[in-house]
Amino acid sequence: MNERRNGKPEADGTLPEGTYYVRDLVGLRAFDETGAFVGTVVGVLLTKQQCLEIASGKTPEELEELEKIRAEALAEADRTIRAFERKIRENPGSVPNPEKALKSRRKKLEAAIPKAETFLVPFVSAYVGDADPVQGTIALRNVGGLMNL
């Protein structure tokens, strides 16, 4: 990935300077130009304008813990929905509009599941400096406004 979009691997498999595989970017700790920790790269949007998705203020370790909590919450939400569906099947008239009630219940349960706040950073030199997959870091520039969108 680079802003010139011509980063094809060399014959020996190495990439040109400033070009990265997505797998090398995900998990990098992002720092701003002052050296302050900004968050962790959790994904890359491979659209016309490639963007890094950054989990705001979360370290890889915090994201791993959050994922465990999310998995438990999703499992509990699934059990709750199944119990509600069972109740509806056993007592068909107990809920006036079962489909609407199920949809509403799912929406409330999903909203309660914790997730990391993320923001997008265009993968261009105006916003992204050096990435060092070996050190596990990436430098970002001018991200203050992007973090608040």
N, C-alpha and C positions, 0 to 999 in steps of 0.2 A: 504494500500500500504506500503510495506516495502521491503528491499532488500532481505529478506529471503523468501518472497512470501508465507508465511504460516499464514498470519494474518487473521484468521477466528474469527468472533465474538464469545465471550463467551456466555454462556447460558443466561446471563442477558442482552445481547446486546452490552456490552462494547467491545472495541477492545484492543488487546494486546499493550503494550508500543511500540511506534515507528511505529504504524500502523494507517492509516487514511483513511477515506472515501474521494473519489474525491471531493464531494461537500464541504468538510471541507477545502480543499486546495485551490480551485478556489476563487480568491479574496484576498488572503493573500498578504500583503506587504512584499517584499523580501529585506533583508539587507545582505550586505557582512560581512566578518569577522571584518572589521574596524567599522562597524555600519552605513556605508553609504547606503542610499536607492538605490536599484538596479532597482526595478520595481515591477510589480504586477503579480501574477500567474493568467493566463487567461485560462489555460487548462492543461490537463494531457494526454499525449499520452500513451495509454494502449497497448503497443506492448511488445515484448519479453524484451526489455530494456525500462522500464518505465521512462518517462521524464516529467519534468515540463516545460510548455511553459510560459515564462516570457515576459511581455510587457515591454521592456526596458525603464526605466526612467518615466513610467506613473503610476500615482496613480489611485486607483479605481474611484475617482471623475473625473479625466481627461479622463479615458476610457469611462465613462458614457457620458460625453460631446462629445467625439469623435464619439461614436456610434450614437448620435443624428445627428451630422454633416454627418456621413456616410449614414444614412437613407435618409436624405434630398438629398444628392448627388446621391444616387441610384435612388430615385424617379425622379429626374431631368434627369438623364441619360436614364431612361426608357421612359420618355416623348419625349426626343430627338430622340431615336431610333424609337418610334412609328410614329413620324412625318416624319422621313426619309422613313420608310416603306410605309407610306401613299403617299408620293411624288413619290416613285418608282411605286406604283400601279396606280396612276393617270397618270403618264408619263412613260410608260414602257421603252422607248428608251432613257430616260434622263441619265441613268447610264449604261455604257458599260457592267459591270459585277456586277449585283446587290448583289449576294451572297458575293462576295469578298469585295465589298464596305461596306456592312452591318457588316461583320466580322471585318474589319479594324476600322470602326467607333466605334463598341462595345469595341474593344481592347483599343482604345485611351481614351474613356470615363471611362472605368474601371481603367485604369492606373492613371487617374486624381483623383480618389476617395481616400481621405486620409485614412491611416490605421496605426496602431501602429506597430513599428518594434519589432519583437520578437526574442528570442533565446531559445534554449533548454538546460536544465540542467538534466543530468541523476539523477534519484532518488536513489542515493546510498550515503552512509555515507561520502565518499570522497568529495562530493559536497553539500550535504544537511545536515544541523545540526538540531537543534530543530525547530519544527513547533508548534506554539501556536495558534490554531484556536480561542480560547477565546480572546486573545489579538489582533488577526488578523495579526500575523507576522510569518515569516519563515526565518531562518538563512541559508545563503549559504556560501560555502567555495570555494576558488580557481576558481571563476567565471570570472575573468578578461579576460582570453583567450576565454572562451565560448561566451562572449558577442560580440566578434569581428568576429566570424565565419560567 
